[in-house]
Each structure stands twice: as structure tokens, then as C-alpha cells.
Amino acid sequence: MTQLNAINSNPAVPFHGVTLPAAQVIPHWPFAQSRRAGRHVAVTLSFAVCVLLPVCLAAWYLWARAADQYASEAGFAVRREETGAAVEMLGGLAGLSGVSSRDTDILYEYLSSRRLVAELAADLDLANLWAKPGTDLFRGETDPVFAFSKDGSPEALHRYWRHRVQVAYDSRAGLISLRVTAFAPKDAQAITQGIVQRATALINELSDVARDDAIRDAAMTLEAAETRLRLARTQVTAFRNMHQLVDPAADVQARAGLLGNLQGQLAEALIALDLLRDATRAGDPRLAQGARRVAVIEDRIAAERAKLGFEGDGEAFASVVGQFEALMADRDFAEAAYTAARTTYDLAQAEAQRQSRYLAAWQQPTLPESAEYPRRVRWLVGIAGFALLFWGLAVLSVYAALDRRG
């Protein structure tokens, strides 16, 4: 035991005649304890630097520098008036009836678009409203973390918009709720009112576009129907002038009546001729006169039948009547199409006189009375949790690396 103590105090002392080198000297227990104590000190210092210091700085900034933020809320929905059954029966105005979610979808995308940001920036000077606390680093009353820089670009303002304007959309009910934060109550309400006004203007614009499209389509349909009706009437007039006919159907009836009368006269003449043959001799001049009458009537019947198309190679009167009837059918259909197109156009004009789309607000922009943001406790808890997680992972990684080396 005495020799072992001598070895610990002097590595060059021989042990049973063998001199141990300095590299094989057994370490002293106080040195291991000092290393362990050094690790504990390093862990404590790292906890202070990585956890306590960020939490203290965040708490100081949140309660000493961060400006109060006020939230204004609004809610609205897009509604469309239902048109009557007479309009729904006309295909030209089908787009003006019914309720669709497309307008609400368009409005929802518009509420986060650069167009709306640019329009409100021009109307309300958003950059100055959201930069009121200031962003200078060396002035105690400024808020460089949550405030917007006055020198920010339009792109930066659009990115900042997403932090200040929250839009919730219920696609089933078609309801949109809006929440806007600013550093002053009236500023928050003014921005919310500006958004609602711009949303109303967009809905009116969509309504105007839809009405203009409906009127333009109805006008084009009416113009085409007018051209078609004018052409059909011109063709009927030209056909009548070419054939010297006003009503071929009446002429057919008249010619048919004439043919029937001639056939009746022919029958009477044949009967009279047969009776005359039985009562007189063969050389009686009345026989020749009766035969002449029968021949004339037969020729006239043949001519009338040829005109009606029953025989002969010329253009049959029946085909002329068929052509005329086809032209009249085209004219009647053109008149019906013109009547429908005119009704559609008149209804489109009447629809244009009223507002079919409108923005129905179920909550007007509110004026906040107390600051709701920033959520200081929530921010502090989040920062503390993140810092603690980061510190724990770093300590575990360092200890794992030291254990692999030792």
C-alpha cells in the first residue's frame, strides 16, 4: 500500500524492481472529479446562454418594446338574386340565375392578392399605418420586430399583409370572416372598412361583366335572328315574283276545282254524244260538233293536269307549291326564333337595370376597445420551449460525442 501511494505521487518509483513509465500511471481521483465538475459548469453556462438569456430578452422586448395591436373583425357573403321562371327558360340568360360559389372563391383569392394591397396602399397609405411604432433600432419606443418599415417595397408590404390580415372561408356556407390588426383601433377599423369596400367594388365589377356578357350575347343572337328573318322574307317575295303567285295553296285549290268542273263537263258531253249517236244517223253534223266538244274538253283537262304535275315534262305546279311551303316554313321558324331572341334581349336589358350580385355583410367592421396582440405569454412560452429543445439536443449531442471519445 505504501508503494502504491509512492507510485501515485512519483511515477518513476520502482515497484517490485520494475520501473513504470509515466503513461501507465493510474489517474488520481480528484482529477476525474474536477473534469466532471467542469462539465456541470459548462452545461449550466450553456443553459444560461441558450435558454435563460433568450427568454429574458424576449420577455423584456415583449413587455417593454412591443407595441399593442388592435384587431378589427368583419364578416360577409356573396349573394345573388334569383330570376324568374321566364328567364330560366331562356338559355341566353341562364348565367344570371342560380347561386354559385365561384364568386366567393374569386373574392377569397382577391383578399390576399397584390391587387388589393396596392389599391389599399393607394387609398389608406398602409405603409404608414403599419409603421407607426417605427423600426429604428436605437430608439426605445420603436418596435422593429412587429412594425413595418416605411421604406419597404410593395413586395415586402404584400408579405407583411399576410401577418396583419387573416381571412377565413367557409366553403359550405359561403361565408368569409376577416380579422385585421393594426397599432391603433381606428386604423384597424379603417383598413377593415377599406377591404370591405374594395370587396364590394369587385363584386359589382363581376356583376357588370356578367350583365355585359349576357346583353352582348343576347344582342348577337337577336342580330342573327333578324338577319335570318329578313333573308327568309326576301326569298318568299322573290319566289312569288318569279312565279307570279301570291298564295300557291289557293291557286292549287282553284285549279283543282277547275279540273273537277272540266271533268264534269266532259262526262256530260260524252253522255250527250252517246245519246245523239243513238238518236241520229251517222252523217248528222251534230255528231261532229259533239265529238269536237269532247276533244276540246279533254285537251283542257290534259293541260290542267300537266300544270298540276300529274303528267307532262314541265315544272309541276305541285313542286312549285312544295318549294313555296318550304320557304314559308323557314320564314315561320325565323319569325319564332326572332321572337325568342327579342324576348331574351329585353329580359337581359331588364336584368341589367338591377343588381343581381351583392355583398351581404353579416358583421360590419368593428372598432376594437382593447389590445389583443401581441400574445405575449404565448410568444414567451413558444420561445422558451424552442430554446429548451435546442439546448437539450445540443447537450445530448455533445455528451454523446464525448462518450464515444472516452
C-alpha positions as CSV (number, residue, x, y, z in Angstrom):
1,M,0.0,0.0,0.0
2,T,2.9,2.3,0.8
3,Q,4.5,1.5,-2.6
4,L,1.2,2.2,-4.4
5,N,1.0,5.6,-2.8
6,A,4.6,6.2,-3.8
7,I,3.7,5.3,-7.4
8,N,0.8,7.7,-7.4
9,S,3.0,10.5,-6.1
10,N,6.1,9.7,-8.2
11,P,5.7,7.8,-11.5
12,A,9.4,6.9,-11.5
13,V,9.4,4.9,-8.3
14,P,10.1,1.2,-8.9
15,F,7.5,-1.4,-8.0
16,H,8.9,-4.9,-7.3
17,G,12.0,-4.0,-9.3
18,V,10.1,-2.7,-12.3
19,T,10.0,1.0,-13.2
20,L,6.6,2.0,-14.6
21,P,6.5,4.6,-17.4
22,A,4.6,7.9,-16.9
23,A,2.0,7.0,-19.5
24,Q,0.8,4.0,-17.4
25,V,0.4,5.9,-14.2
26,I,-3.1,5.4,-12.7
27,P,-5.0,8.8,-12.7
28,H,-5.8,10.4,-9.5
29,W,-9.5,10.6,-8.3
30,P,-9.5,14.3,-7.7
31,F,-8.7,15.0,-11.4
32,A,-11.7,12.9,-12.6
33,Q,-13.9,14.8,-10.2
34,S,-12.6,18.1,-11.5
35,R,-13.5,17.1,-15.1
36,R,-17.0,16.1,-14.1
37,A,-17.4,19.4,-12.2
38,G,-16.2,21.3,-15.3
39,R,-18.8,19.6,-17.4
40,H,-21.6,20.6,-15.0
41,V,-20.3,24.2,-15.1
42,A,-20.3,24.1,-18.9
43,V,-23.9,22.7,-19.0
44,T,-25.1,25.4,-16.6
45,L,-23.4,28.2,-18.6
46,S,-24.9,26.8,-21.9
47,F,-28.3,26.7,-20.3
48,A,-28.0,30.2,-19.2
49,V,-26.8,31.4,-22.6
50,C,-29.1,29.2,-24.8
51,V,-32.3,29.3,-22.7
52,L,-32.3,31.9,-19.9
53,L,-30.8,34.7,-22.0
54,P,-33.2,34.4,-25.0
55,V,-36.2,34.1,-22.7
56,C,-35.2,37.1,-20.7
57,L,-34.5,39.1,-23.8
58,A,-37.8,38.0,-25.3
59,A,-39.7,38.9,-22.2
60,W,-38.1,42.3,-22.0
61,Y,-38.9,43.0,-25.6
62,L,-42.5,41.8,-25.5
63,W,-43.4,43.8,-22.3
64,A,-41.1,46.8,-22.8
65,R,-40.8,47.4,-26.6
66,A,-43.5,45.5,-28.4
67,A,-46.4,47.9,-29.3
68,D,-50.0,47.0,-28.6
69,Q,-52.0,45.7,-31.6
70,Y,-55.8,46.0,-32.0
71,A,-57.9,43.7,-34.1
72,S,-61.0,44.7,-36.1
73,E,-63.3,42.0,-37.5
74,A,-65.8,41.8,-40.3
75,G,-67.9,39.1,-42.0
76,F,-69.7,39.0,-45.3
77,A,-71.0,36.7,-48.0
78,V,-71.7,37.0,-51.7
79,R,-75.4,36.7,-52.6
80,R,-77.2,36.6,-56.0
81,E,-80.8,37.4,-56.6
82,E,-82.9,34.6,-58.2
83,T,-84.5,35.5,-61.5
84,G,-88.0,34.4,-62.6
85,A,-89.0,31.3,-64.3
86,A,-89.4,33.1,-67.6
87,V,-85.7,33.9,-67.6
88,E,-84.7,30.4,-66.6
89,M,-86.5,29.0,-69.6
90,L,-84.2,31.1,-71.9
91,G,-80.8,29.7,-72.5
92,G,-79.3,33.1,-73.2
93,L,-79.8,34.3,-69.6
94,A,-79.1,31.0,-67.7
95,G,-75.8,32.5,-66.4
96,L,-77.7,35.2,-64.5
97,S,-79.9,32.8,-62.4
98,G,-79.0,30.5,-59.5
99,V,-76.3,30.7,-56.8
100,S,-72.7,29.7,-57.4
101,S,-69.7,29.6,-55.2
102,R,-67.4,30.9,-57.9
103,D,-67.9,34.5,-57.0
104,T,-67.0,33.7,-53.4
105,D,-63.9,31.8,-54.4
106,I,-62.8,34.7,-56.6
107,L,-63.4,37.1,-53.7
108,Y,-61.4,34.9,-51.3
109,E,-58.4,34.9,-53.6
110,Y,-58.8,38.6,-54.1
111,L,-58.5,39.3,-50.4
112,S,-54.9,38.0,-50.4
113,S,-53.9,39.4,-53.8
114,R,-51.3,42.1,-54.6
115,R,-54.0,44.0,-56.4
116,L,-55.9,44.6,-53.2
117,V,-52.7,45.5,-51.3
118,A,-51.8,48.0,-54.0
119,E,-55.3,49.5,-54.1
120,L,-55.5,49.9,-50.3
121,A,-51.9,51.2,-50.2
122,A,-53.0,54.0,-52.5
123,D,-56.3,54.7,-50.6
124,L,-55.1,54.4,-47.0
125,D,-51.3,54.6,-47.1
126,L,-50.9,51.2,-45.5
127,A,-47.2,51.5,-45.1
128,N,-47.5,54.5,-42.7
129,L,-50.4,52.9,-40.8
130,W,-48.5,49.7,-40.1
131,A,-45.2,51.6,-39.5
132,K,-46.5,53.9,-36.7
133,P,-44.3,52.4,-33.9
134,G,-41.2,52.8,-36.0
135,T,-38.5,50.3,-36.8
136,D,-35.3,52.2,-35.7
137,L,-33.1,50.0,-33.6
138,F,-31.7,52.7,-31.3
139,R,-34.9,54.3,-30.2
140,G,-36.6,52.9,-27.2
141,E,-40.2,53.5,-28.3
142,T,-39.9,51.7,-31.6
143,D,-40.9,48.2,-32.5
144,P,-38.6,46.8,-35.2
145,V,-39.9,43.2,-34.9
146,F,-43.7,43.7,-35.4
147,A,-43.8,47.1,-37.2
148,F,-43.5,47.6,-40.9
149,S,-40.6,49.6,-42.4
150,K,-41.7,52.8,-44.1
151,D,-39.1,52.2,-46.8
152,G,-40.4,48.7,-47.6
153,S,-41.1,47.7,-51.1
154,P,-44.6,46.8,-52.4
155,E,-43.5,43.1,-52.4
156,A,-42.5,43.5,-48.7
157,L,-45.8,45.1,-48.0
158,H,-47.6,42.2,-49.6
159,R,-45.7,39.7,-47.5
160,Y,-46.4,41.8,-44.4
161,W,-50.1,41.8,-45.3
162,R,-50.3,38.1,-44.6
163,H,-49.3,38.8,-41.0
164,R,-51.8,41.5,-40.4
165,V,-54.9,40.3,-42.4
166,Q,-56.4,36.9,-41.6
167,V,-59.1,35.6,-43.9
168,A,-61.3,32.5,-43.0
169,Y,-63.6,31.0,-45.6
170,D,-66.4,28.5,-45.0
171,S,-66.9,27.0,-48.4
172,R,-70.0,25.1,-47.5
173,A,-71.9,28.1,-46.1
174,G,-70.1,30.6,-48.4
175,L,-69.2,32.9,-45.5
176,I,-66.0,34.9,-45.3
177,S,-64.7,36.3,-42.0
178,L,-62.0,38.9,-41.8
179,R,-59.6,39.9,-39.0
180,V,-57.3,42.9,-39.4
181,T,-54.7,44.0,-36.8
182,A,-53.1,47.5,-36.5
183,F,-51.3,49.6,-33.9
184,A,-54.4,51.9,-33.4
185,P,-58.1,51.0,-33.0
186,K,-59.3,53.4,-35.7
187,D,-56.5,52.3,-38.1
188,A,-57.6,48.7,-37.8
189,Q,-61.2,49.6,-38.4
190,A,-60.3,51.8,-41.3
191,I,-58.3,49.1,-43.0
192,T,-61.2,46.6,-42.5
193,Q,-63.7,49.1,-44.0
194,G,-61.4,49.6,-46.9
195,I,-61.2,45.9,-47.6
196,V,-65.0,45.6,-47.4
197,Q,-65.4,48.5,-49.8
198,R,-62.9,47.0,-52.3
199,A,-64.6,43.6,-52.0
200,T,-68.0,45.3,-52.8
201,A,-66.4,47.0,-55.8
202,L,-65.1,43.7,-57.0
203,I,-68.5,42.0,-56.7
204,N,-70.1,44.9,-58.6
205,E,-67.4,44.6,-61.3
206,L,-68.1,40.8,-61.6
207,S,-71.8,41.6,-61.8
208,D,-71.2,44.3,-64.5
209,V,-69.1,41.9,-66.5
210,A,-71.8,39.2,-66.3
211,R,-74.5,41.6,-67.3
212,D,-72.5,42.9,-70.2
213,D,-71.7,39.4,-71.4
214,A,-75.4,38.5,-71.2
215,I,-76.5,41.6,-73.1
216,R,-73.8,41.1,-75.7
217,D,-74.8,37.5,-76.3
218,A,-78.5,38.4,-76.4
219,A,-77.8,41.2,-78.9
220,M,-75.7,38.9,-81.1
221,T,-78.5,36.3,-81.1
222,L,-81.1,39.0,-81.9
223,E,-79.0,40.3,-84.8
224,A,-78.6,36.9,-86.2
225,A,-82.3,36.2,-85.9
226,E,-83.1,39.5,-87.6
227,T,-80.8,38.7,-90.5
228,R,-82.3,35.2,-90.9
229,L,-85.8,36.5,-90.8
230,R,-85.0,39.3,-93.3
231,L,-83.4,36.7,-95.7
232,A,-86.4,34.3,-95.4
233,R,-88.9,37.1,-96.2
234,T,-86.8,38.2,-99.2
235,Q,-86.7,34.6,-100.5
236,V,-90.5,34.4,-100.2
237,T,-91.0,37.7,-102.1
238,A,-88.6,36.7,-104.8
239,F,-90.4,33.3,-105.3
240,R,-93.8,35.0,-105.6
241,N,-92.5,37.5,-108.1
242,M,-90.8,34.8,-110.2
243,H,-93.9,32.5,-110.4
244,Q,-96.5,35.4,-110.3
245,L,-98.2,33.8,-107.3
246,V,-99.4,35.3,-104.1
247,D,-100.8,32.2,-102.4
248,P,-99.9,28.9,-104.3
249,A,-102.1,26.9,-102.0
250,A,-105.2,28.9,-103.0
251,D,-104.2,28.6,-106.7
252,V,-103.9,24.8,-106.3
253,Q,-107.4,24.7,-104.8
254,A,-108.7,26.8,-107.7
255,R,-107.0,24.7,-110.3
256,A,-108.3,21.5,-108.7
257,G,-111.8,22.9,-108.7
258,L,-111.4,23.8,-112.4
259,L,-110.2,20.3,-113.2
260,G,-113.1,18.8,-111.4
261,N,-115.5,21.1,-113.3
262,L,-113.9,20.2,-116.6
263,Q,-114.2,16.5,-115.8
264,G,-117.9,17.0,-115.0
265,Q,-118.4,18.8,-118.3
266,L,-116.6,16.0,-120.1
267,A,-118.9,13.5,-118.6
268,E,-121.9,15.5,-119.7
269,A,-120.5,15.9,-123.2
270,L,-119.8,12.2,-123.6
271,I,-123.3,11.3,-122.4
272,A,-124.8,13.8,-124.8
273,L,-122.7,12.4,-127.7
274,D,-123.7,8.9,-126.9
275,L,-127.4,9.8,-126.8
276,L,-127.0,11.7,-130.1
277,R,-125.5,8.7,-131.8
278,D,-128.4,6.5,-130.7
279,A,-130.9,9.1,-132.0
280,T,-129.4,10.2,-135.3
281,R,-127.7,8.9,-138.4
282,A,-124.0,8.7,-138.9
283,G,-123.8,11.7,-141.1
284,D,-125.5,14.1,-138.7
285,P,-123.4,17.3,-138.3
286,R,-124.3,17.4,-134.6
287,L,-122.2,14.3,-134.1
288,A,-119.1,16.0,-135.3
289,Q,-119.9,19.1,-133.2
290,G,-120.3,16.9,-130.1
291,A,-117.1,15.0,-130.8
292,R,-115.3,18.3,-131.2
293,R,-116.7,19.5,-127.8
294,V,-115.4,16.3,-126.2
295,A,-111.9,16.7,-127.7
296,V,-111.7,20.3,-126.6
297,I,-112.7,19.4,-123.0
298,E,-110.2,16.5,-123.0
299,D,-107.4,18.8,-124.2
300,R,-108.2,21.3,-121.5
301,I,-108.2,18.6,-118.8
302,A,-104.8,17.3,-120.0
303,A,-103.4,20.9,-119.9
304,E,-104.7,21.4,-116.4
305,R,-103.4,18.1,-115.2
306,A,-100.0,18.9,-116.7
307,K,-100.0,22.2,-114.8
308,L,-100.8,20.4,-111.5
309,G,-98.0,17.9,-112.2
310,F,-100.0,14.8,-112.9
311,E,-98.4,14.5,-116.4
312,G,-96.1,16.3,-118.8
313,D,-92.4,17.1,-118.6
314,G,-92.6,20.8,-117.4
315,E,-92.2,22.0,-113.9
316,A,-95.2,20.7,-111.9
317,F,-97.3,23.2,-110.1
318,A,-97.2,20.8,-107.1
319,S,-93.4,21.2,-106.9
320,V,-93.8,24.9,-107.0
321,V,-96.2,24.7,-104.1
322,G,-93.8,22.5,-102.3
323,Q,-91.0,25.0,-102.7
324,F,-93.2,27.8,-101.5
325,E,-94.3,25.8,-98.5
326,A,-90.6,25.1,-97.6
327,L,-89.9,28.8,-97.9
328,M,-92.9,29.7,-95.7
329,A,-91.8,27.1,-93.1
330,D,-88.3,28.7,-93.0
331,R,-89.9,32.1,-92.6
332,D,-92.2,30.9,-89.8
333,F,-89.2,29.4,-87.9
334,A,-87.2,32.5,-88.4
335,E,-90.1,34.6,-87.0
336,A,-90.3,32.3,-83.9
337,A,-86.5,32.5,-83.4
338,Y,-86.7,36.3,-83.7
339,T,-89.5,36.5,-81.2
340,A,-87.5,34.4,-78.7
341,A,-84.3,36.4,-79.3
342,R,-86.2,39.6,-78.8
343,T,-87.7,38.4,-75.6
344,T,-84.2,37.3,-74.4
345,Y,-82.7,40.7,-75.2
346,D,-85.5,42.6,-73.5
347,L,-85.1,40.4,-70.3
348,A,-81.3,41.0,-70.4
349,Q,-81.9,44.7,-70.6
350,A,-84.3,44.5,-67.6
351,E,-81.8,42.4,-65.7
352,A,-79.1,45.0,-66.3
353,Q,-81.2,47.6,-64.5
354,R,-81.0,45.8,-61.2
355,Q,-78.1,44.5,-59.1
356,S,-78.1,40.7,-59.2
357,R,-74.9,40.2,-57.2
358,Y,-74.3,42.0,-53.9
359,L,-72.1,41.7,-50.8
360,A,-74.2,40.8,-47.8
361,A,-72.3,41.8,-44.5
362,W,-73.3,39.7,-41.5
363,Q,-70.8,41.7,-39.4
364,Q,-69.8,45.2,-40.0
365,P,-66.2,46.3,-39.3
366,T,-65.8,46.6,-35.6
367,L,-63.9,49.2,-33.6
368,P,-61.6,47.4,-31.1
369,E,-61.5,48.7,-27.5
370,S,-58.6,46.7,-26.1
371,A,-55.3,45.3,-27.5
372,E,-55.3,41.6,-28.2
373,Y,-51.9,41.4,-29.8
374,P,-49.1,40.5,-29.5
375,R,-49.9,37.4,-27.5
376,R,-47.0,38.0,-25.1
377,V,-47.4,34.9,-22.9
378,R,-47.9,32.7,-26.0
379,W,-44.8,34.2,-27.6
380,L,-42.7,33.7,-24.5
381,V,-43.8,30.1,-23.9
382,G,-43.0,29.3,-27.6
383,I,-39.6,30.9,-27.4
384,A,-38.8,29.2,-24.1
385,G,-39.9,25.8,-25.5
386,F,-37.9,26.2,-28.7
387,A,-34.8,27.4,-26.7
388,L,-35.1,24.5,-24.3
389,L,-35.5,22.0,-27.0
390,F,-32.5,23.3,-28.9
391,W,-30.3,23.4,-25.7
392,G,-31.3,19.8,-24.8
393,L,-30.5,18.5,-28.2
394,A,-27.1,20.3,-28.2
395,V,-26.2,19.0,-24.8
396,L,-27.1,15.4,-25.7
397,S,-25.1,15.6,-28.9
398,V,-22.0,16.9,-27.0
399,Y,-22.3,14.2,-24.3
400,A,-22.7,11.5,-27.0
401,A,-19.6,12.7,-28.8
402,L,-17.5,12.8,-25.5
403,D,-18.6,9.3,-24.6
404,R,-17.5,8.0,-28.0
405,R,-14.1,9.6,-27.5
406,G,-13.7,8.3,-23.9
